[in-house]
């Protein structure tokens, strides 16, 4: 996902209401999110669907990595040779 350009990608709710199609096109074309504000506060973010999916995949991967690191810290890891042997047994069946 591209970084937000503050002067282009932060819009008030009233601006958003009057130009929804334009902002959807902007998000799709630039791959940058649009932050929607109400009373000067950020209340929502409009994202391109593909960029959202990529972001979800990254979050899932980072969560898996953190889970693995936590398991290693608790001594729940598997030695490399043992893991290799288990995987090869499954693959060669």
N, C-alpha and C positions, 0 to 999 in steps of 0.2 A: 504494500500500500504506500502510496506517495505521501509525503509530509503535507500537512495543511498549510495553505498560504493564507495567512490571517486576513489580508485585505480582499481576498476573493472567496474564501470558503466558510466564512461565518456570516450567517444571515438571520435576520429577525423572523419570527413566526409570521408576521404580517407580510413580509417580502416573500417568504416561502409559499404562503397560501396563494398569492397572486401569480406565482411563477413555478408551480410544482413541476410541470413538464420540462421547463428550462433547467431546473436544478437536477432533475433525474438525468437529463442528457449531459449536463456538466460532470456529474459524478461518473457516469459511464465513460465519457471521453477522457477525463483527466485521471481517473482511478483514485482521485482524492476524495475523502469524505467531506460532507458539508455539515457544519455544526449549526444547529438551529437554536436561537436564543429566544427567551421570553422574559421581558422586564430586565434585560441585560444579563441574564444568567443562562448558561447552556442547559438545554432541556432534552435535546435529542441529537442523534447523529444519523445522517443519511449516507449509506455505503453502497457501492456497487456490489451486486450479488456475488460475482466471481471473487472479488476482493474479500468479501465477508467469509466465503468458504475457505479461501487460503488462510485467513486469519484464524479460523476455527481449527484447521489442520495444524497450524503452528502451535496453538494453545494445547491441543491434544498431545502433540509431540513433546512439548516442554513439560506437560503434566506427567507423561510417561517417564521422562528423564528424571524428574524430581522424585517420583515414586521409586525408581531404580536406585537413586542415590540414597534415599532414606533406607531402603532395604539393605544396601551395602553397609551403611553406618550401623545397622542393627545386627550385622553378621549373617545376613540371609543370602549372601551372594553364592554363586556356584563357580568353582574353579574352572579355568578355561578348558583344560583337557576333558573334564567331566562334561561340561556343556557341549563341547564339540562331539564327544562320543554319543551323547543323547540325541543330538540333532542328526548325526549321520545314521543312527539306527532308524529314526523316523523317515528320513529321506530314502534310504535304501530298501525299505519294506516293499 
